[in-house]
Amino acid sequence: MAELLILGTGALANYFGFQLAEAGVDLSLLGTWQDGVEALNQHGIRLINGELEKSCRVQAYSNPDQVPPARFALVLVKSWQTERAAEQLRKVLAPDGLALTLQNGLGNRETLSRLLGEERTSQGVTTTGATLLGPGTVRPGGAGEITLGTHPRVQPLIELLRTAGLEVHSSEDLPALIWQKLVINCAINPLTALLQIPNGKLLESRAALAVMTAAAEETRQVALAEGVVPQGDDLHEAVRRVARKTAENRSSMLQDVRRGAPTEIDAICGEVVRRGARHGVLTPVNQLFVHLIKALIATKEISV
């Protein structure tokens, strides 16, 4: 039985996979991107950070029937792929195993729990950034950490992640952190995808800052209506701080748009709009982001 299975072959899957495999963790990756799977099996994960380039051998699969059973699973697929990932995990996750989602957006844990059971599902958030440079090739996008919610089976997984030098914490108030990250994602990701710029460039425009602030405030108001108080004294400053810390990073949504791939706009801004409507909270900026990102993908007038 393998120690860890990573669901996904994108930027974070490659970054975390590299860190864990280099530390000697027995892991494999499962994805649907055939070019990514082939590159991983032929050349391993390549990590490029400035002048530094390193590689680490891993085993990747596209067929879940070939994946060896795993004690733990790290779910890093896009939100729209969560249900399929959960179906795959039903076949390979140990009966006493645990799947951890670090995905963006809302609703992923609920989807996993519905198919795997609460006892085999946990959730966390990460502020780690990474940019996928090509199949199996990743560039770190800024220092980050992982924060996990409480779960009776999670401690061995925390220790496993820490063996790779990853900064891992636990929290009794994970919903507050999830909404804090959602505020940041809603403010940064769609705008970087629409403007085709890395995160830090947003800070150079007063107009962009105004839109970021409006999206963040809408999301914060929906969180409050949901009965959640996002952590942080000043979420607007938190948005700017993340943009500064990940200045060179290209958001996951920008990477998706450039590849002409489906985005997570529905699980991020779309979920804010839906929950806002339920509570009578207006969310015009998030709604506009949903329409514009979908229009951008539909026109296919994108450099890929």
C-alpha positions as CSV (number, residue, x, y, z in Angstrom):
1,M,0.0,0.0,0.0
2,A,1.3,3.4,-1.0
3,E,1.6,6.1,1.7
4,L,0.1,8.9,-0.3
5,L,-1.9,9.5,-3.5
6,I,-2.1,12.9,-5.0
7,L,-5.2,13.6,-7.1
8,G,-4.2,16.0,-9.9
9,T,-1.2,16.8,-12.1
10,G,-1.4,20.6,-12.0
11,A,0.7,23.3,-10.3
12,L,0.1,22.5,-6.7
13,A,0.0,18.7,-7.3
14,N,3.5,19.0,-8.9
15,Y,4.9,21.3,-6.2
16,F,3.7,19.3,-3.2
17,G,4.5,16.0,-5.0
18,F,8.1,17.2,-5.6
19,Q,8.5,18.3,-1.9
20,L,7.1,15.0,-0.6
21,A,8.9,12.7,-3.1
22,E,12.2,14.3,-2.5
23,A,11.7,13.8,1.3
24,G,11.3,10.0,0.6
25,V,7.5,9.8,0.9
26,D,6.0,6.8,-1.0
27,L,3.6,8.5,-3.3
28,S,1.9,8.4,-6.7
29,L,-0.2,10.8,-8.7
30,L,-3.5,10.3,-10.5
31,G,-4.7,12.7,-13.2
32,T,-6.6,13.0,-16.5
33,W,-4.1,15.2,-18.3
34,Q,-2.4,12.7,-20.5
35,D,0.6,15.0,-21.3
36,G,1.1,15.6,-17.7
37,V,1.0,12.0,-16.7
38,E,3.4,11.0,-19.5
39,A,5.8,13.8,-18.6
40,L,5.8,12.7,-14.9
41,N,6.6,9.1,-15.8
42,Q,9.3,9.9,-18.3
43,H,11.1,12.8,-16.5
44,G,9.7,13.0,-13.0
45,I,8.6,16.3,-11.5
46,R,10.9,19.2,-12.6
47,L,11.0,22.2,-10.2
48,I,12.5,25.4,-11.5
49,N,13.2,28.3,-9.1
50,G,15.3,31.0,-10.7
51,E,18.6,29.5,-11.8
52,L,17.9,26.3,-9.7
53,E,16.4,23.3,-11.5
54,K,15.9,19.9,-9.8
55,S,13.9,16.8,-10.7
56,C,12.4,14.0,-8.7
57,R,11.1,10.6,-10.0
58,V,7.5,9.7,-9.4
59,Q,4.9,7.3,-10.6
60,A,1.8,8.8,-12.2
61,Y,-1.4,7.1,-13.5
62,S,-4.4,8.1,-15.7
63,N,-6.3,4.9,-15.0
64,P,-7.6,4.6,-11.4
65,D,-7.8,0.8,-11.8
66,Q,-4.0,0.7,-11.9
67,V,-3.4,2.8,-8.8
68,P,-2.1,1.0,-5.7
69,P,-4.2,1.4,-2.6
70,A,-3.3,4.4,-0.6
71,R,-3.4,5.3,3.1
72,F,-3.8,9.0,2.5
73,A,-5.0,11.1,-0.4
74,L,-4.3,14.8,-1.2
75,V,-7.1,16.2,-3.4
76,L,-5.7,19.0,-5.6
77,V,-7.9,18.7,-8.7
78,K,-10.1,21.6,-9.9
79,S,-13.4,22.0,-8.1
80,W,-15.4,20.9,-11.2
81,Q,-13.5,17.6,-11.1
82,T,-14.1,16.8,-7.4
83,E,-17.0,14.4,-7.9
84,R,-15.0,12.3,-10.3
85,A,-12.0,12.3,-8.0
86,A,-14.2,11.1,-5.1
87,E,-15.5,8.2,-7.3
88,Q,-11.9,7.3,-8.1
89,L,-10.9,7.4,-4.4
90,R,-13.7,5.0,-3.5
91,K,-11.6,2.4,-5.3
92,V,-8.2,3.2,-3.9
93,L,-8.4,4.9,-0.6
94,A,-7.9,2.5,2.4
95,P,-11.0,1.8,4.5
96,D,-9.3,3.5,7.4
97,G,-7.7,6.1,5.2
98,L,-8.2,9.8,4.9
99,A,-8.6,12.2,1.9
100,L,-7.6,15.8,2.5
101,T,-8.9,18.5,0.2
102,L,-6.8,21.7,-0.2
103,Q,-8.9,22.9,-3.2
104,N,-10.1,26.4,-3.9
105,G,-13.8,27.3,-3.5
106,L,-16.7,26.0,-1.5
107,G,-18.4,22.6,-1.6
108,N,-15.5,20.3,-2.2
109,R,-15.5,18.7,1.2
110,E,-19.2,18.1,1.1
111,T,-18.8,16.3,-2.3
112,L,-16.0,14.1,-0.9
113,S,-17.9,13.3,2.3
114,R,-21.0,12.3,0.4
115,L,-19.1,9.6,-1.5
116,L,-16.3,8.6,0.9
117,G,-18.0,9.3,4.3
118,E,-17.2,11.9,6.9
119,E,-14.7,9.6,8.6
120,R,-12.5,9.5,5.5
121,T,-12.7,13.2,4.6
122,S,-10.9,16.2,5.9
123,Q,-10.3,19.7,4.7
124,G,-7.7,22.4,4.9
125,V,-6.5,25.5,3.2
126,T,-3.1,26.5,1.8
127,T,-1.6,29.8,0.9
128,T,1.1,28.1,-1.2
129,G,1.4,29.4,-4.8
130,A,2.9,27.6,-7.8
131,T,2.9,28.1,-11.6
132,L,2.8,25.2,-14.0
133,L,5.4,25.9,-16.7
134,G,4.5,22.8,-18.7
135,P,3.7,19.1,-18.3
136,G,5.4,18.0,-15.1
137,T,7.3,21.3,-14.6
138,V,6.5,23.7,-11.9
139,R,7.8,27.0,-10.4
140,P,7.2,27.9,-6.8
141,G,5.0,31.0,-6.5
142,G,5.6,32.3,-3.0
143,A,6.0,30.9,0.5
144,G,2.9,29.5,2.0
145,E,1.5,27.3,4.7
146,I,-1.1,24.6,5.1
147,T,-3.8,24.8,7.8
148,L,-6.0,21.7,8.5
149,G,-9.2,21.3,10.4
150,T,-9.5,18.9,13.3
151,H,-10.1,15.2,12.5
152,P,-9.4,12.0,14.4
153,R,-7.3,10.6,11.6
154,V,-5.4,13.7,10.5
155,Q,-2.3,13.7,12.8
156,P,-0.3,11.0,10.9
157,L,-0.9,13.0,7.7
158,I,0.3,16.2,9.4
159,E,3.5,14.4,10.3
160,L,3.9,13.1,6.8
161,L,3.6,16.6,5.3
162,R,6.0,18.0,7.8
163,T,8.6,15.5,6.8
164,A,8.8,17.3,3.5
165,G,9.5,20.6,5.2
166,L,5.9,21.9,4.6
167,E,4.6,24.3,7.2
168,V,1.5,22.7,8.6
169,H,-0.9,24.0,11.3
170,S,-4.2,23.0,12.7
171,S,-7.2,25.2,13.5
172,E,-10.4,24.8,15.5
173,D,-12.1,27.4,13.3
174,L,-11.4,26.2,9.7
175,P,-14.6,27.8,8.2
176,A,-13.1,31.3,9.0
177,L,-9.9,30.4,7.2
178,I,-11.8,28.9,4.3
179,W,-13.8,32.1,3.9
180,Q,-10.6,34.2,4.3
181,K,-9.0,32.4,1.4
182,L,-12.2,32.7,-0.6
183,V,-12.1,36.5,-0.1
184,I,-8.6,36.5,-1.4
185,N,-9.3,34.2,-4.3
186,C,-12.4,36.3,-5.4
187,A,-10.3,39.5,-5.3
188,I,-7.2,38.2,-7.1
189,N,-7.9,35.3,-9.3
190,P,-10.5,36.5,-11.7
191,L,-8.9,39.9,-12.2
192,T,-5.5,38.5,-12.9
193,A,-7.1,36.1,-15.5
194,L,-9.0,39.0,-17.1
195,L,-6.1,41.4,-17.2
196,Q,-3.6,38.5,-18.1
197,I,-1.1,39.6,-15.4
198,P,0.7,38.1,-12.4
199,N,-0.6,38.8,-8.9
200,G,1.7,41.6,-8.1
201,K,0.8,43.7,-11.1
202,L,-2.6,44.3,-9.5
203,L,-1.0,46.5,-6.9
204,E,0.2,48.9,-9.6
205,S,-3.2,50.1,-10.6
206,R,-5.6,52.1,-8.6
207,A,-8.5,50.9,-10.7
208,A,-7.5,47.3,-10.1
209,L,-7.2,47.9,-6.4
210,A,-10.7,49.4,-6.3
211,V,-12.2,46.3,-8.0
212,M,-10.2,44.0,-5.8
213,T,-11.5,45.8,-2.7
214,A,-15.1,45.7,-3.9
215,A,-15.0,41.9,-4.7
216,A,-13.4,41.3,-1.3
217,E,-16.0,43.3,0.6
218,E,-18.9,41.5,-1.2
219,T,-17.4,38.1,-0.3
220,R,-16.9,39.2,3.3
221,Q,-20.5,40.3,3.6
222,V,-21.7,36.9,2.3
223,A,-19.5,35.2,4.8
224,L,-21.0,37.2,7.7
225,A,-24.5,36.4,6.4
226,E,-23.5,32.7,6.5
227,G,-22.5,33.2,10.2
228,V,-18.8,33.0,9.6
229,V,-16.4,35.8,10.6
230,P,-13.3,35.5,8.3
231,Q,-10.1,35.7,10.2
232,G,-7.9,38.8,10.0
233,D,-8.4,42.3,11.3
234,D,-8.3,43.8,7.8
235,L,-9.1,41.5,5.0
236,H,-8.5,44.1,2.4
237,E,-4.9,44.5,3.6
238,A,-4.7,40.7,3.6
239,V,-5.6,40.6,-0.1
240,R,-2.9,43.2,-0.8
241,R,-0.4,41.3,1.3
242,V,-1.0,38.0,-0.5
243,A,-0.6,39.8,-3.9
244,R,2.7,41.2,-2.7
245,K,4.0,37.8,-1.3
246,T,3.0,36.1,-4.6
247,A,3.9,38.9,-6.9
248,E,5.4,36.7,-9.6
249,N,2.8,34.0,-9.3
250,R,0.3,33.5,-12.1
251,S,-3.0,32.6,-10.4
252,S,-4.5,29.2,-11.1
253,M,-7.4,30.9,-12.9
254,L,-5.0,32.8,-15.2
255,Q,-3.2,29.5,-15.9
256,D,-6.5,27.8,-16.8
257,V,-7.6,30.7,-19.0
258,R,-4.3,30.7,-20.9
259,R,-4.6,26.9,-21.5
260,G,-8.3,27.4,-22.6
261,A,-9.2,25.0,-19.8
262,P,-12.4,25.2,-17.6
263,T,-11.9,27.4,-14.6
264,E,-13.1,27.3,-11.0
265,I,-15.1,30.5,-11.3
266,D,-18.3,28.8,-10.3
267,A,-16.9,27.4,-7.1
268,I,-15.3,30.7,-6.2
269,C,-17.2,33.8,-7.4
270,G,-20.3,31.8,-8.5
271,E,-20.7,30.3,-5.0
272,V,-20.5,33.8,-3.5
273,V,-23.2,34.9,-5.8
274,R,-25.5,31.9,-5.1
275,R,-25.1,32.2,-1.3
276,G,-25.4,36.0,-1.5
277,A,-28.7,35.7,-3.3
278,R,-29.9,33.2,-0.6
279,H,-29.2,35.8,2.1
280,G,-30.3,38.9,0.2
281,V,-26.7,40.2,-0.1
282,L,-25.9,41.9,-3.4
283,T,-22.7,40.7,-5.2
284,P,-22.5,42.6,-8.5
285,V,-18.7,42.5,-8.8
286,N,-18.6,38.7,-8.3
287,Q,-21.4,38.2,-10.7
288,L,-19.6,40.3,-13.3
289,F,-16.5,38.2,-12.8
290,V,-18.5,35.0,-13.5
291,H,-19.9,36.4,-16.7
292,L,-16.6,37.9,-18.0
293,I,-14.5,34.7,-17.2
294,K,-17.0,32.5,-19.0
295,A,-17.2,34.9,-21.9
296,L,-13.4,34.9,-22.1
297,I,-13.2,31.1,-22.2
298,A,-16.1,31.0,-24.8
299,T,-14.5,33.4,-27.2
300,K,-11.2,31.4,-27.3
301,E,-9.4,34.6,-28.2
302,I,-6.7,33.7,-25.7
303,S,-3.0,33.1,-26.1
304,V,-2.4,29.4,-25.1
